[in-house]
Amino acid sequence: MLKSIAIVAGSYLLSIVLVLATDPLLSLLFPGDFVKDKVPSNAPLITSTALFVVVSILCAWLCARFAPGGASGHVLWFFIVGEVMGVGAIIPNWSKGWPHWYWLSWLLTWPVSCWIGLMLARRGADSSAA
């Protein structure tokens, strides 16, 4: 049980760290547009969302790959934690001038990313078993 919690929590914390680590990259790609206390234009927001999806898939795959037992249940909990934390982050930021599509896109891509990560882990397990 403790290992399961550690895998889910660790995967989620890794996703937070990796998403935050994309900020310097976005600042380099979009100089002057992706800076603190400024709402970026659509191009950096779309790029940020794309990087979020890649990170989400990777972390869901890691969660499923290292799950002790049923990978589906672990990724389900990874998904639930992410959605709850996402809603918790959106509520205070909803009226800060950022486009609403940006926040909603993260909430809507999270379950798809989790599913893709799970499917990739299953595919890897199936091919290594063969």
C-alpha positions as CSV (number, residue, x, y, z in Angstrom):
1,M,0.0,0.0,0.0
2,L,2.8,2.4,0.9
3,K,4.6,1.7,-2.3
4,S,1.5,2.4,-4.3
5,I,1.0,5.7,-2.6
6,A,4.7,6.6,-3.2
7,I,4.4,5.7,-6.9
8,V,1.3,7.8,-7.5
9,A,2.5,10.7,-5.3
10,G,6.0,10.6,-6.8
11,S,4.7,10.5,-10.4
12,Y,2.5,13.5,-9.7
13,L,5.2,15.5,-8.0
14,L,7.5,14.7,-10.9
15,S,4.9,16.0,-13.3
16,I,4.8,19.3,-11.3
17,V,8.6,19.6,-11.3
18,L,8.8,18.9,-15.1
19,V,6.0,21.3,-15.9
20,L,7.8,24.0,-13.9
21,A,11.0,23.1,-15.6
22,T,9.5,24.0,-19.0
23,D,9.1,27.7,-17.9
24,P,12.8,28.6,-18.8
25,L,12.4,26.8,-22.2
26,L,9.2,28.8,-22.9
27,S,11.0,32.0,-21.8
28,L,13.8,31.2,-24.3
29,L,11.3,30.3,-27.1
30,F,9.1,33.4,-26.5
31,P,11.4,36.1,-25.1
32,G,9.4,38.9,-23.4
33,D,6.1,37.0,-23.8
34,F,6.4,34.3,-21.2
35,V,7.4,36.4,-18.2
36,K,6.2,36.7,-14.6
37,D,3.1,38.8,-14.0
38,K,2.2,39.1,-17.7
39,V,-0.5,37.1,-19.6
40,P,1.3,35.5,-22.6
41,S,-0.1,35.5,-26.1
42,N,-1.7,32.4,-27.5
43,A,1.4,30.9,-29.1
44,P,3.3,30.4,-25.8
45,L,0.1,29.2,-24.1
46,I,-0.4,26.6,-26.8
47,T,3.2,25.5,-26.6
48,S,2.9,25.3,-22.8
49,T,-0.2,23.1,-23.2
50,A,1.7,20.8,-25.6
51,L,4.6,20.5,-23.2
52,F,2.1,19.8,-20.4
53,V,0.6,16.9,-22.5
54,V,4.0,15.4,-23.1
55,V,5.0,15.6,-19.4
56,S,1.6,14.2,-18.4
57,I,2.0,11.2,-20.8
58,L,5.5,10.5,-19.5
59,C,4.5,10.7,-15.8
60,A,1.4,8.5,-16.4
61,W,3.6,6.0,-18.2
62,L,6.1,6.0,-15.2
63,C,3.2,5.6,-12.8
64,A,1.9,2.6,-14.7
65,R,5.3,1.1,-15.4
66,F,6.4,1.1,-11.7
67,A,3.0,0.3,-10.2
68,P,3.2,-2.7,-7.9
69,G,0.2,-4.6,-9.2
70,G,-2.7,-3.2,-11.2
71,A,-1.3,-0.3,-13.3
72,S,-4.9,0.9,-14.2
73,G,-5.7,1.6,-10.5
74,H,-2.5,3.5,-10.0
75,V,-3.0,5.6,-13.1
76,L,-6.7,6.2,-12.1
77,W,-5.5,7.6,-8.7
78,F,-2.8,9.6,-10.6
79,F,-5.6,11.0,-12.8
80,I,-7.9,11.8,-9.8
81,V,-5.1,13.6,-7.9
82,G,-4.3,15.6,-11.0
83,E,-7.8,16.7,-11.7
84,V,-8.5,17.7,-8.0
85,M,-5.2,19.6,-7.9
86,G,-6.0,21.2,-11.3
87,V,-9.4,22.4,-10.2
88,G,-7.8,23.7,-7.0
89,A,-5.3,25.7,-9.0
90,I,-7.8,27.0,-11.5
91,I,-10.3,28.4,-9.0
92,P,-8.0,31.1,-7.6
93,N,-6.6,31.9,-11.0
94,W,-9.8,32.1,-13.0
95,S,-10.2,35.8,-12.7
96,K,-6.6,36.9,-13.2
97,G,-6.9,37.7,-16.9
98,W,-5.6,34.5,-18.4
99,P,-7.8,33.0,-21.1
100,H,-10.2,30.4,-19.8
101,W,-9.4,28.0,-22.6
102,Y,-5.9,27.6,-21.2
103,W,-7.0,26.4,-17.8
104,L,-9.7,24.2,-19.3
105,S,-7.4,22.7,-21.9
106,W,-5.2,21.4,-19.1
107,L,-8.1,19.9,-17.3
108,L,-9.4,18.2,-20.5
109,T,-6.1,16.9,-21.8
110,W,-5.1,15.4,-18.4
111,P,-7.4,12.4,-18.6
112,V,-6.4,11.8,-22.2
113,S,-2.7,12.0,-21.3
114,C,-3.2,9.6,-18.4
115,W,-4.9,7.1,-20.7
116,I,-2.2,7.4,-23.4
117,G,0.5,6.9,-20.7
118,L,-1.3,3.8,-19.4
119,M,-1.7,2.4,-22.9
120,L,2.0,2.9,-23.7
121,A,2.9,1.1,-20.5
122,R,0.7,-1.8,-21.4
123,R,2.1,-1.9,-24.9
124,G,5.6,-2.0,-23.5
125,A,4.7,-4.8,-21.0
126,D,3.0,-6.8,-23.8
127,S,6.0,-6.5,-26.1
128,S,8.5,-7.4,-23.4
129,A,6.4,-10.5,-22.4
130,A,6.4,-11.8,-25.9
